[in-house]
Amino acid sequence: MLNRIFAYGNRTGWLVLAVLVLLILLPLAAVVVQVLLPGVFFGTWQIGDLSLLLDVFKRPLWSQSLKNTLILGAGTTLLGTVIGGALASVRARWSFPGARLLDLAVWLLIITPSFILAQGWVMFAAPGGLARQWLGWDWVHSAVFTPAGLIFIMSLSKFPFAYLAVHAALEWKVDRLSEAARMNGGSSWTAWRTIQAPLLLPAYCSGAMLVFMDAVGDFGLPASIAAVFRFPTLPYSIYSALYTSPIRFDMAGVLSFYLVLIIALAMSLQFYALRKSRYDFLSSRAVRSEPRRPARGDWALAAGTAALLAAAVGIPFGSNLVSSITRSNGSAGSSLTFEHYRQLFANGGQLADGLLHSLGIAAGAAAIGLAVGFLVSYVLTYSTFKLRQTVDVISLISLAVPGVVLGIGYIFVWNQAWLEKIGLLLYGKPAILILASVAGAIPVITRVVTGAMAKVPKGLLAAAQMQGAPFGRRVRTILLPLLRGALVSAALAAFGASVFDLATTSILFPPNFMTLPVVINKAFEDLKFGYAAAATLTGGGIVIAVILAAEWLFKPRKRKERKT
């Protein structure tokens, strides 16, 4: 029996499953166990006070955090999905000036950490911010720092998820369905409302789910806004429970439990909605959708898109740039200066240390995550392992669960006394940041590599195996050369995401071991806006330069092709 379970072909599957359980499932399970047995990770076996679960409805801060999270999640999901779905429909149907700029802006918003976007908005809308100094708009402050304003800002940063999901679903179209509706007297609006929109329900649900999960689990944006606007959410209250005296692990566990519960309920609702009907409408008559020039109104589409991008991209990035090179002179206005950039490295500034620490953590996470993600993709693509679906689900969980919850789980798992005897007490050490970053990088790496691996026929590996090539040789001589570009892209994507992971590093960074996002966020909390903006642009520029250099270094074939 055991020989059959661990037979050749299943060993890699069990190895991958064990690693995923250790890195992802165990920390999340620890969050739930902490609520039931609060002292179990610190040597005390006693049943927890389950009435604490109900205190979330009694304690003002807890109940307000839960209420704010639900309001923020629902409002952002509704507005962000409407914006993203509308832009995707327009982009897929029409060609207009600036359309490609919209695609670039969507990716820029996805890869930029939300706390940097939020800081740009704070610099713009603060009482003495750029909107008042440069434009004389006094109303901006009272409009932005409200629940409705926060939902608007959050929607502008999260709509790209809905845009990508809906735009991908519009790649192919079957015109005969809409033509039949028009032949029966239906207008274009009726055809879209009764045929196209229902068939796009899975795409809208997927986009809305991504927007919702990213909104309720976002730590960076509420943390930055909370510096001037009192709006506690569950991720921010969890962070406060761990970094205010006395430390409340029980409070953090309970709030994390509710955060996971909210996401689980949302995912269940999505699965229930999609099971009620069929959506496989593509047939041999499907054609690729090509945007065409509208008969009129193309400049109106361009103007509307430009206005939206000016708010979504122009304000946060422009505010960071302007704040980094200006200095307020009170009633005399402001003047140009490079003082903020000089302060970054003057008198042992923290930026250099924080940047080096973040680069080291990200490099380790990218290397380890690439090895784990490659094996996960191999199991999903080529193996007959019976628990492949379980591996697939676990590999995606860390994408849905907020980083702050994952960080709490890592504290519970890696902060036990018995681990010190075997040298694995990782809490308070940089190694725990690398492990947590690996967990966050696995979904990105797996999705990129699995897509590329699906193009490599299984027969190539089978032929090599029949010639006596062992597993390592098949990987080295077949898969690595064919997947080199995808592997480099996956590693660099994981590297970039890990450098700016504010949620996990804020929870787990050891004493005197500052990271780049922590340095930036701390400066912002201290109201050193110019310094924070300069640190953001300098750190971000160095990270981009490192990524471009790594791409140039590890893709020599592409460089040679350009020379010829």
N, C-alpha and C positions, 0 to 999 in steps of 0.2 A: 504493500500500500504506500509506504513512505517512498519507495523507489519510484513508484508511478507519479506521486505528487511532485517529487524533486527531480524528475527525469530531465534529460538534456532538452533544452528549449523552454522549460519552465523556470530554470534557475535564475535567468536574467529577470524574468517576471517577478519572482519572489524577492529578489534583491531590490528591484525598483520599488516594489510595494513597501518593503521595509523602510527604505530611505524616505519615501513620501510620508509614511505614517510618522516617522521620527521628526521630520522637519515641519509637517503641516498638521496632520490629524491629531497628534499627541498634544501639541500646545493648545489647540482649540478644545479638545476634550478636557484639558486641565482647567480651562475657564469654567466649564460647566461643573466639574467635580469640586472646584473651589467653593461653589455656592452650596453644594450638598454637604461637603466635608471641609470646612474652612481651614482646619489646621493640618490636613493630611500631608501637605508639602513641607511642613515645618516640624514634623514628628509628633503631632497631636491627633489621635484618632477619636473624634467625637462628631456626632451629628450636628450639622449647622442649624442655626435658627432660621427655619424656612420662612418664618413670618417676615424676615428681612426682604424677601421678594416682593411682599405687598407694600413695603415702606416706600417703594418708588411712587406710589400714589398718595403718600402722606407727607413725605419730606418736601419742602418747597423747592429746593434746588434740583432734587431728583425728578420730581414731577414736571418742573419747568423744562428741564433738559429733555425729557421724553417728549413733552408736548412740542417743544421747539424743533426737535429732530423730525417728528412726524409732519409738522407744518412745512419745514424746509424741504423735506424729501418729496412730499406731495406736490407742493407748488413748483419746485424745480422740475420734477418729472413732467408735469403738465405743460409748463411753458417751454422747457427745453425740448421736449418731444415735438411740440407744435412748430417751434422755430427750425429744428433740425429736419423734421419731415417736410415742411414747406420748402426749405432751401434745396433739399435733395430732389424733390419733385420738379422744381424749377430747373435745377442744374441738369437733370437727366433729360428733360424735354426740350430746353431752349439753349441756344448758344448766344452769348452776349458778351460785350467787353468786360474784362475783369473776371470771367468765369473761372479761369485757371487759378487766379489769385485766391478765390474762395477755397479751392482744394488745398492750396498751400497753407492758408490760414487755419483750416480745420486740423491739419497735422501739427501745426505749431502750437495750437491750444491744447492738443492731447498730450504732447510731450513736455509742456511747460508745467512745473509744479503749481498747484493752485495757490499756495501761499505767496508766490511771487506775483501772480495776477492780482491777488487780494491787496498786497502791499501797494501795487500801482494805483488801485482804486482809492485806497486810504490817502495816499499822497495827493491824489487829485481832488478828493471830496472832503478832506479834513477842514475844520473851521478856518485855518490859515493856509489851506492847500492851494494847488495850482489853479483850480477852477476860479477861486476868488481872486488870487493874485494876478493872474494873466487875463482872465475873461470877465471878472467882476460878477460871477454867478454865485450869489449868496444862497440861492435856493437849493444848490446841489447837496449841501451837507444834510439838510433836513429830509431830502428826498432819498438819499442813498442809505443813511444809517437808520433804517426802519426794517421791520420784517419783510415788507414788500420790496424794498430796495435790495436787501440781501438776496431774496429769491431771484430778482432780476439779474444781479451780478453772477449768482451761481448758475443761472440758466445760460448766460452768455459764455460761461466757461465749460459747461457740460453738454451743450447741444451737439457738439461734434460726434458724440457716441450715437445719437439718433440719426444724424446725417449719414454717417457711414453705413449703418444698418439698413436704412431705407434706400440709399443710393445703390448699394450692392444688390438689393432685391429688384431694382428697376433696370438692371443690366439687360435682361431679356424681357420681351413683351409678346403677347399673342393678340394681334389686332382684331381677329375675327370675333372675339367676345364683345369688344366695344362697338365694332361695326354692326353686329346684330342688334345691340341696344339702340343705336342711332336709326337703323332701318325700321325699328318699331316706334319711332317718334321721340326717343329720349334725347335730351340735350347733352352737350359735353359734360356739364356738371353732374347730370343724372347718371351718365355712364361711369364717371369717376366715383361718384358716391355709392352706387349700387354694385359695381363690378370691381373696379381697380382697388378701391380702398379696402373692401373686405378681403380680397386676395392678398393684400399687403399686411394683413393683421399680424402674422408672425414677425415680420420685420419691425413693425411698430412696437410690438410687445418686447422684442429683443432690445431695441433701442431704448425704450422706456425703462426696461429693467436695468440696463447699464447706467443710464442717467440716475435712476433711483439709488442703486447700490453705491455709486460714486458720490452721490450727494449726502446720503445719511452717514456714510463712513468717512467723509472728508474731515480731516483734522486741520490741515493748513489754513484753509480759507476762514472758517469760524475763529480759529486761534488768532489770526491777524486782525479780523474785524473786531473781535472782542476787546482789542486794545483800546478802542474808542467807543464801542457800542456793546452794551450788555445783552448778549444773546447766547446763553450757554446751551450747548448741545451735548449729546451723550459722549462723543469722542473727546470733547474738551473737558467734560466733567470727569471722565476716566483719567485723563492726564493730570487734572487738578488733584484727584484723590491720591495719586502717587507722589506728587511733588509739593504737597502742603503738609504741614505737621499737625497732628500725627498722621502717618501713612495709613491709608484705609484700603487694604487689599480686598476686604469683604465688599466694600462699596464698589471698587473697580470691577470685581467679579460679577456682582449683581447687574451693574450697568452694561458690562460686556455681554452678559447673558441676554439682556433685552435687545441689545443691538443685533446679536446673531439671530434672535427670535424674529425680529422685524424682517430681516433679509430672508430668512427661511419662509416666512409667511408670504412674502412678495413673490418668491420663486414658485411656491406652491400655487399661488393665484395664476401666475403665467402658464404653468403646465396645465392647470384646469381649463383655462380659456382656449388653449391650443388643441386640446383633445376633443373639443366639441364639434370639430369639422375637419375637412380635408383641404389642403392648400397646394397639392401637387398638380398645378395646372399647365406646366410646360409640356409642349408636344413638339413633333417634328416641324410644325409650322411656326415655332417661335423664332424670332429674329432678334439680333442684337440691337439694342436701343441706341440710336445716334442723335444727339441734340442737334436741332436745326435752328436757323435764324428766324426769329418771329417776323411776321409781316410788318408789325409796328410795335413800338413800346420797348425795344431792346435797350434804349438808353435809360428808360425808367427802371428796368430790371437792374441795370448796372448801378444806377444811383442808389436804389434801395439796398443792394448788396454792399456798396461802399459805405453807406451810413451804418449798417450793422457791423461791418468789420472795423470801422473807426471806433465804435464803442467797445467791441469785444477784444480787439487787438491793439488799436491805436492808443486808447487811454491807459491801459496798464503798462505797456512797454514804453510809450512816450513819457509817462510820468516818471518811470524809473530813470530814463535817460536824462530828462530835464533836471530831476532832483539831484542826480549825481554830479552835475556840472554847474549848479547854482547854489548861492548862499543868500539866505534871507537877511535883509538889512532893516527889518522892522517897517516903520512907516515910509522909509526911503525906497522900498521895493526890494529887488534882489539883484545880484551881480553874478557874473560868470566866475567860476573858480574850479581849480583842480585839487583843492585842499582835501576833499573826501577821499580821493584816490591816494594822496600821499599818506593819509592816516591809516590806510589799510596795512601798510608795512612799517609804519613808524613805531619806535619804542616797543619792539616785539609784538606787533599786532597779531591778533588771533587768526586772521584770515589764512596766512601761510600754513600754520599748523592744521587748521580745520580743513583746508583744501587737500593737504597731503594725506590726512587721515581718511577723508572721504574717497580720494582716488585709490588709496590702498584697499579700503573696504570694498569699493566697487569692482576693482580688478580681481580680488579674491572671489567675490560673489559671481562675477561673470565667468571665471574659469571653472569653479566648482559647479555652478548652475548649468554651464554648457555641457559638462560631463553627465550630470544627472538628466538634463533635458534630452540629450542625445539618446540615452538609454531608454527613457520614457517613450520617445518617438519610435525607437526601434521596436519596442514591445508592442506599441499600438499599431504599427504598420506591418510588421513581418511575423510576429510570433503567434502561436495558437494558445497563448496563456488564457485560461478560462476567466480570470479576473481582470481582463483588459478594460472592461467598462468601469470597474472600480478604480483602476489606475487612472483612467481618463477623468473621472469625476474628482478624485482627490487632487489631481494636478491642476484643476481649475479653481478649487476652493479658495486658494489664497488670493485669487483675483477678485472674488466676491466679498471676502471678509476684510474689514478695515485693518490697516496696518497697526493701529493702536491696540486692537483686540489681539492681534497676533503677537504684539510685543508683550502684552500682559501674560499670555500663555507661555512665552519664553521665560519670563521671570519665574513663573510657578514651576516649570519643568527643570530649569538649569540653576535654581537657587536652593538646592536641598543639601543638607549637611553631609549626607553620606557620599555625595559626589566628590567632596573635597578629598576624601581618603584615596580616591582613584584618579585624582588630578583632573576631574571633569566639572569642577565648579566654575561655570563659564560666566555667571552673572557678575557684572563689574569688570569684564575683560573685553577687549576688542573682538575676540573670536565670536562672541554671541551676536554682534552686529553683522558679521559675515554670514553666519548661519541664517539669521532672520532675513537678510538681503537675498540669500539663495532661495528661500521659500517664496519671496515676492517675485523673484526673477523666473522661476520655473514655468508659470503659465505663458509668459511672453516667449521664452526660448522654445518651449514645446510646440506652440502654435506655429511658429516660423519654420522650425525644422521638420515638423510632421508634414506640412504642406509641400516642402521641397522633397522630402523622402518619398512621398506618394508617387512622384514622377519616376523613381528608379524601379524598374521591374524586379520583382522577386526572383525571376528566373536567373538573373545575373548572379545573385548570391547563391542560389541553389547549384548552378553550374560550377562555381568556384568551390563550393563545399564538396561536390562529387569528385573534384580533382584533389581533394585532401587538404584544402586551405582551412586552417582553424579560424575561429571567430575573429581574433585580433587581426589576422592577415586579410580577411575579407573586408573588415572595416577600413584598414589602412590602405589597401590597394583599390578598393571599389567605391565605398561610400564617401570617404574623406575627399578624394579628388572631385567627385561629382557634386558634393554638397558644400564645397569650400566657401562659396559665396554666401550661401544661406547661413552657414555656421558663423561666419564673420559678422553678418548682419545681426543675427540673434545675440551674439556676445556683446556687440556694441550697443544694441537696444537695451539689454539688461544692465550694461555698464552705466549708460546715461540715466536710466531710471533709478539705479541704486545710489548714484551720487547725490540726488536731490530728494531722497526719501526722508522727509521731515518727521512723519508720524513714528516710524520705527526707531529712528535714531534719537528722537526726543525722549522716548520711553527707556531706551536701553544704553545710552552712551555712558561710558565709565567716567568717574570723576577725573577732571583735568585731561579729558580726551574729547575736546570739542570737534564737531564735524562742520562741514560747510553750511548745510541748512540750519544747524543750531546757531552758528555764529550770526548768520543773516537774520534769523528770527529773533535772537536775543537783542541785536542792535535795534531792530524794529520795535520790540517791546519797550526798549529804553528811549523811544522817540527819536533815535538818531537816524532819521529818514535818509539823509544824504549818504551817510556811511553805508546803510543797508542797501541803497540803490547801487552805489559804487561796487560794493561787495558782490551783489547779484550779477551785475554786468561783467565784472572782472572774472569772477569764478565761473560764470556760465561761458564766457569767451574762452577761458583756458580749457574747460571741459570739452567744448566743441573742437578746439584745436587738437586736443589729445585724440578725440574720436576720429577726426579727419586724418591725423598722422597714422593711427592704427589701421585705418582702412587702406591708406596708401601702402603701408608696410606689408599687410597681410593679403593684399590683392595685387601681386606683382604682374600677374598675367594681364589683367585689365590695363595696367599702366603701359606694358609693352605693346598692347594692341593699339593704344592711342598714339604711340610713337611711330608705328608703321603706317 
